[in-house]
Amino acid sequence: MLNQFLIISELHHFLLTLGIAILLYWRFRDRRLILACFLFGFLIDVDHFFDYFAYFGLDFRSISSFLAGDSFIFSKKAYVPLHGWEYVILFWLVTRWFGRKFKIKGLEWAAPLSYLGHLLVDNFSFSHHPLAYFFTYRLINNFSLESFNGF
């Protein structure tokens, strides 16, 4: 059975990303911005597979084990490599360059705003250390789940 917290969290990510995508589409009239919003605002959670496979290897034991977050519990690590406040500015710079090169107006807003929205939802969804969503903080603390949680 799916974890209710997971369903609610993903629904929040989806709805916020959809809202940003609609606003940016309305402003710039480019459907490619919708894709960019969903890549950066919703699909970044694919990095949870990294945590799962880092502990369990390529053996995908069960969907329920993945959805329960067993890799965090058993490994005592929180990698989530695509989650990091540092990336917001990087994404803005890269998508600004990419948008100019390929003439996609608004791309420099689609990626970072959607990504920022995702991090804000995660940041306010549960208690953790205030710096937990900085990749460098997790790196310095050896991706320790205890430091992520603030213990």
C-alpha positions in Angstrom: 0.0 0.0 0.0 1.3 3.4 -0.9 2.5 5.7 1.9 -0.1 8.5 2.3 2.6 11.0 3.1 4.3 10.2 -0.2 1.1 10.5 -2.2 0.3 13.9 -0.6 3.9 15.1 -1.1 3.9 14.1 -4.7 0.5 15.7 -5.2 1.8 19.0 -3.8 4.8 18.8 -6.1 2.6 18.1 -9.1 0.1 20.8 -8.4 2.7 23.5 -7.7 4.6 22.5 -10.8 1.4 22.6 -12.9 0.6 26.0 -11.5 4.0 27.4 -12.5 3.8 25.7 -15.9 0.4 27.3 -16.6 1.6 30.7 -15.5 4.7 30.6 -17.6 2.8 29.1 -20.6 0.3 31.9 -20.3 3.1 34.5 -20.1 5.4 33.2 -22.9 3.1 30.9 -25.0 5.7 28.2 -25.4 4.7 24.6 -24.7 8.4 23.6 -24.1 8.2 25.5 -20.8 5.6 23.0 -19.5 8.1 20.2 -20.1 10.9 22.1 -18.4 8.7 22.9 -15.4 7.9 19.2 -14.9 11.5 18.1 -15.4 12.8 20.5 -12.8 9.8 20.6 -10.5 8.4 17.2 -10.4 10.7 14.6 -11.9 13.8 15.5 -9.8 12.5 13.0 -7.3 14.0 10.3 -9.5 17.1 10.9 -7.4 15.5 8.8 -4.7 16.3 5.8 -6.9 20.0 6.7 -6.4 19.6 6.3 -2.6 17.7 3.1 -3.0 20.2 1.5 -5.5 23.2 2.8 -3.4 22.0 0.6 -0.5 20.2 -2.3 -2.2 22.2 -2.4 -5.4 20.4 -3.1 -8.7 18.2 -5.6 -6.9 14.8 -3.8 -6.8 13.4 -6.0 -4.0 9.9 -4.5 -3.8 8.1 -1.3 -4.7 6.8 -1.1 -1.1 10.4 -1.1 0.2 11.3 1.7 -2.2 8.2 3.8 -1.3 8.7 3.3 2.4 12.1 4.8 2.1 13.9 1.7 3.4 17.2 2.8 1.9 17.3 5.8 4.2 16.4 3.7 7.2 18.8 0.8 6.6 21.7 2.7 5.2 21.4 5.7 7.5 22.3 7.9 4.5 20.4 10.6 2.6 22.1 11.3 -0.7 19.2 12.7 -2.8 21.8 14.2 -5.2 19.4 16.4 -7.2 18.1 18.2 -4.1 20.2 21.2 -3.2 19.6 24.9 -2.8 22.9 25.5 -4.5 21.5 24.3 -7.8 18.8 27.1 -8.1 21.3 29.7 -9.3 23.2 27.1 -11.5 19.9 26.1 -13.1 19.0 29.7 -13.8 22.4 30.4 -15.4 22.4 27.2 -17.5 18.8 27.6 -18.7 19.3 31.3 -19.4 22.2 30.4 -21.7 20.2 27.5 -23.2 17.1 29.6 -23.7 19.0 32.3 -25.5 20.9 29.8 -27.7 17.7 28.0 -28.7 15.4 31.0 -28.5 13.1 29.6 -25.8 11.8 32.7 -23.9 11.1 32.0 -20.3 13.2 28.9 -19.9 15.4 30.8 -17.4 12.3 31.0 -15.2 10.7 27.6 -15.8 13.5 25.5 -14.5 14.6 27.5 -11.4 11.1 28.5 -10.3 9.8 24.9 -10.6 12.9 23.5 -8.8 12.6 26.2 -6.1 9.0 25.2 -5.6 9.9 21.6 -5.3 12.5 22.3 -2.6 10.1 24.6 -0.7 7.5 21.8 -0.6 10.1 19.4 0.6 11.5 21.9 3.1 8.1 22.4 4.8 6.8 18.8 4.5 8.7 17.4 7.5 11.2 18.4 10.2 14.9 18.2 9.4 18.0 20.2 9.9 17.7 23.7 8.5 20.6 23.0 6.1 19.5 19.5 5.1 18.6 20.6 1.6 22.0 22.0 0.9 24.0 19.4 -1.0 27.3 20.7 0.4 25.9 20.3 4.0 25.0 16.7 3.3 28.4 16.1 1.6 30.4 17.6 4.5 28.4 15.4 6.9 29.0 12.3 4.8 25.3 12.2 3.8 24.5 11.1 7.3 20.7 10.6 7.9 21.2 11.8 11.5 22.7 15.1 10.3 20.0 15.4 7.7 17.3 15.0 10.4 19.2 17.3 12.8 20.3 14.9 15.4 
